[in-house]
Amino acid sequence: MTLAQFGKETSGKGEFVRQPNRFTDRITADGSSGWRAEPGRYRLVVSLACPWAHRSVIVRRLLGLEDAISLAIVDPIRDDRGWRFTLDENDRDPVLDIALLSEAYLSTDPSFTGRVTVPSIVDIDSGRVVTNDYPRITLDLSTEWREFHAPDAPDLYPEHLRAEIDEVVEPIFHNVNNGVYRCGFAAGQEAYEEAYRALFDELDRLSERLSTRRYLLGDAITEADVRLYTTLVRFDAVYHGHFKCNRQKLTELPVLWAYVRDLYQTPGFGDTTDFDHIKRHYYVTHEKINPTGIVPVGPDLSVWQEPHGRG
């Protein structure tokens, strides 16, 4: 199976190029987008293995939207048909009544030929995909679904911090979130080394920033922390070895290791992190990188409960 079949294109110098999001409609509070935020209307389809989907799972949990938006979890092993609902009875999602997420994609756009991605939000009645625009999904959960938030829900994207959050997450996306993929799927030495240097330079900058504050924007968790967490929590389990991001393990970067343990021990983060799904997805699905399909037993997960000292 080729990288291109999974949407992992490369440039002329072997750089990994991420497929753009196909469905970018928004669900809004007033419905002016054509899609109104309404409890029970939509289904959020995710893989617990995927860092981009994990963001939406965390935000949904933090904001108390579990009763407003139902959750579908696909099999972590993606085959050449894409994401499958084999964790459900009869291998079909019980709400959408489909076996493959690609069925919803093709129902929405019969000409679609790209890679089917998670997270995706599907309108239950029509079976159409509203959006697979992962960065916008979590922002809209914070802003457009506010009427349905739990009374004690945090403000993950406060208006007075939005410009700073946007500024902070931009290099995190390019150098860390997408950076580990640029390392792992590089098709040339130069492209790999360039991505490797950018990744660890950014991790060093983040270590410095977090040495003087508990979270990326100060004393409260924001969207920026959610976005960084989903990459860091996977770092030692898959990215360090599988994607050759091996200057250091996360456990060897004291500030970041304490920071991510702090988040992991916060409700909504560790309890939505499934290392079994994570490891099986990366090591079994990426046949070109790991042709044997052997899934590592480690690392030891007990260390995630060690005191972080950042409170």
C-alpha positions, 0 to 999 in steps of 0.5 A: 500500500502506497503513501499516496493511497492514504493521502500522504503525498510528497513534494519533489524533494520528498517532503510530506504534504498533508491533504486539504480538508474536503468538507468545511461547512460550519455548524453555527449557533444561529444556523446562518451557515445552513447548519444550526447547533442542535443537540442530537442532530449530529454525530462526531466520528473519530478514531481514538488513535488519531491526534487530530480527532483526539482534539475534538474528543477532549474538547467535547468532554471538557465542555460537557457536550457528550449529551449534545453530540453523539460519538462514533469510534472507528476501528484503529486499524484502517485498511484500504477501504478507510475507517471502519465501524468494526467495533460496533455490532454487525460492523455498522455504526448503530446511528448512521447505519453505515459500515465505512465512513467513506459511505458518508463521504460518497453520499455527500460528494459522489465524486470524492476520491481522496482519503477519508479522514477523522474527525468528521461530523455527520448530519444524522438525518441526511447522512451527509458530512458537514465538516472534516475541518479538524482545526475549525471543529474544536473552535466551533465547539467552544464558540458556537455550541456555548448554549449547550456547554456544562455550567462549569465548562472552561472557556478554551478560546476566550475572546481576549486571548484568541489572537495570542492563541492563534499565534502560539498554535501556528508554529506548533501545527507546522513544526510539532503536530504536522512536524512529526508526520513530516519526519515519519513520511519524508521520502528523502534524507534532506526533507527528513532532517529539515523536519527533524530540526524544526520539530526539536527547535520548536520543542525547545522553544515550548520548553522555555515558554512552559518553564515560566507558566503552567499552561501555554497561555498562563494559568488556564487550559486553552485550545492551544494546550489541547492541540499540543497535548495530542502530539506529545502524549503519542510521542514516546509511544509512536513518534520517537521510534516509528517516525524517527523523532529520536533526538530525545524521548519526551521523558527526557525533556523535563519541562514538557514531560511534567507539562503533559503529565499535568494535562494527562491527569486532568479529566478529559485528557488522560481518560480519553487517551487510548494507548492500545488504539494509538499503537495498533493504528500506527504500527499496523496501518503504516505497512511501508514504515513497519512491514512486520506489523509488530506492535511494541509492548511498551512504554510503561504507562504507569509513569503517567501517574507520577506527580508532575509538580506543576500545580 
